[in-house]
Amino acid sequence: MHTTRTHAFRLKPGEDLRLGIQKFVKEENIEAGWINTCVGSLTTYSIRFANQPNNAVGTGHFEIVSLTGTVSVNGSHLHLSISDSTGKTIGGHLSEGNIIYTTAEIVITSSNQLVF
C-alpha cells in the first residue's frame, strides 16, 4: 500500500543546513522524499550557481526564502534561495557550508513506494 509521511524538524544556530537535512534523512531512513517548506535564516551561505565550477560564498544575515528539492539516503538534490537585508535574492544548488543563524524549520514528505 502506498503511503506518505510528513516529517517536521528544526535545525539550531550553528548547524549546517545541508548536513542537518542529510542527518535527519539518514536517521529516518528516507529513500524518497521532497522538501515541502523551509523557513529560517543563515549567517553563512555556500551556493553553486548554474554551470559554475566554484560556489558563491558570503557571510552576514540572510533569510531563507525557499528550499526545494528531493532527499534520499542515496543522495539529495536541493536548491536554495536566500535574501539579504536589502532584499537582494540569490539562489542555486545547496552545498555544505550554509550555517543556521536563528533556526531552520523544515517539513519533508516521504513516500514508501518510491526510491530516489
C-alpha positions as CSV (number, residue, x, y, z in Angstrom):
1,M,0.0,0.0,0.0
2,H,1.3,3.4,-1.0
3,T,1.6,5.8,1.9
4,T,3.2,9.2,2.5
5,R,4.5,10.5,5.8
6,T,5.1,14.1,6.8
7,H,8.2,14.9,8.9
8,A,8.9,18.2,10.6
9,F,12.1,19.2,12.4
10,R,14.2,22.2,13.4
11,L,17.9,22.9,13.0
12,K,19.6,25.2,15.6
13,P,22.1,28.0,15.4
14,G,25.5,26.9,14.1
15,E,24.2,23.8,12.4
16,D,24.9,23.2,8.7
17,L,21.7,23.2,6.6
18,R,22.6,20.5,4.1
19,L,24.4,18.3,6.7
20,G,21.4,18.6,9.1
21,I,18.9,17.6,6.4
22,Q,21.1,14.6,5.4
23,K,21.5,13.5,9.0
24,F,17.7,13.6,9.5
25,V,17.1,11.7,6.2
26,K,19.5,9.0,7.3
27,E,18.0,8.7,10.8
28,E,14.5,8.4,9.4
29,N,15.8,6.1,6.5
30,I,14.0,8.2,3.9
31,E,14.6,6.6,0.5
32,A,12.3,9.1,-1.4
33,G,11.3,12.4,0.0
34,W,10.8,16.0,-1.0
35,I,11.0,19.4,0.7
36,N,7.6,20.9,1.4
37,T,8.9,24.1,3.1
38,C,11.8,25.6,5.0
39,V,11.9,28.9,6.8
40,G,14.8,30.3,8.8
41,S,18.0,32.2,8.4
42,L,21.7,31.8,7.8
43,T,24.9,33.5,8.8
44,T,27.0,32.0,6.0
45,Y,25.9,30.7,2.6
46,S,27.6,28.5,0.1
47,I,25.6,28.1,-3.2
48,R,26.7,26.8,-6.6
49,F,25.2,28.8,-9.5
50,A,24.3,27.0,-12.8
51,N,27.2,25.8,-14.8
52,Q,29.8,27.3,-12.4
53,P,32.8,25.4,-11.0
54,N,33.0,27.3,-7.7
55,N,30.5,28.2,-5.1
56,A,29.4,31.7,-4.2
57,V,30.1,32.2,-0.5
58,G,29.1,35.0,1.8
59,T,28.6,35.9,5.4
60,G,26.1,38.2,7.2
61,H,22.4,37.6,8.0
62,F,20.2,36.0,5.3
63,E,16.6,34.9,5.2
64,I,15.8,31.5,3.7
65,V,13.3,32.5,1.0
66,S,12.9,29.0,-0.5
67,L,14.3,25.5,-0.2
68,T,13.2,22.9,-2.7
69,G,14.3,19.5,-4.0
70,T,14.4,15.8,-3.3
71,V,16.0,13.9,-0.4
72,S,17.2,10.3,0.0
73,V,19.6,8.2,1.9
74,N,21.1,7.7,-1.5
75,G,21.8,11.4,-2.0
76,S,19.8,14.6,-2.2
77,H,19.3,17.3,-4.9
78,L,18.4,20.7,-3.2
79,H,18.2,24.3,-4.4
80,L,18.2,27.2,-2.0
81,S,17.1,30.9,-2.4
82,I,18.1,33.5,0.2
83,S,17.8,37.2,0.6
84,D,19.9,39.8,2.4
85,S,18.9,42.9,4.4
86,T,18.3,44.9,1.2
87,G,16.1,42.2,-0.4
88,K,18.7,41.1,-2.9
89,T,17.9,37.5,-3.6
90,I,20.2,34.8,-4.9
91,G,19.7,31.1,-5.4
92,G,21.4,27.9,-6.6
93,H,22.5,24.4,-5.7
94,L,22.6,23.9,-1.9
95,S,26.1,22.9,-0.8
96,E,27.7,22.2,2.6
97,G,28.6,25.4,4.4
98,N,25.2,27.1,4.9
99,I,25.2,27.8,8.6
100,I,22.0,28.4,10.6
101,Y,21.6,31.8,12.2
102,T,18.4,31.6,14.3
103,T,16.6,28.5,13.1
104,A,15.6,26.4,10.1
105,E,12.2,24.8,10.3
106,I,11.9,22.1,7.7
107,V,9.0,20.0,6.5
108,I,9.6,16.9,4.4
109,T,7.2,14.4,2.9
110,S,8.4,10.9,2.1
111,S,6.9,8.0,0.1
112,N,7.3,4.3,0.9
113,Q,6.7,3.4,-2.8
114,L,9.5,5.4,-4.4
115,V,13.3,5.2,-4.3
116,F,15.5,8.1,-5.4
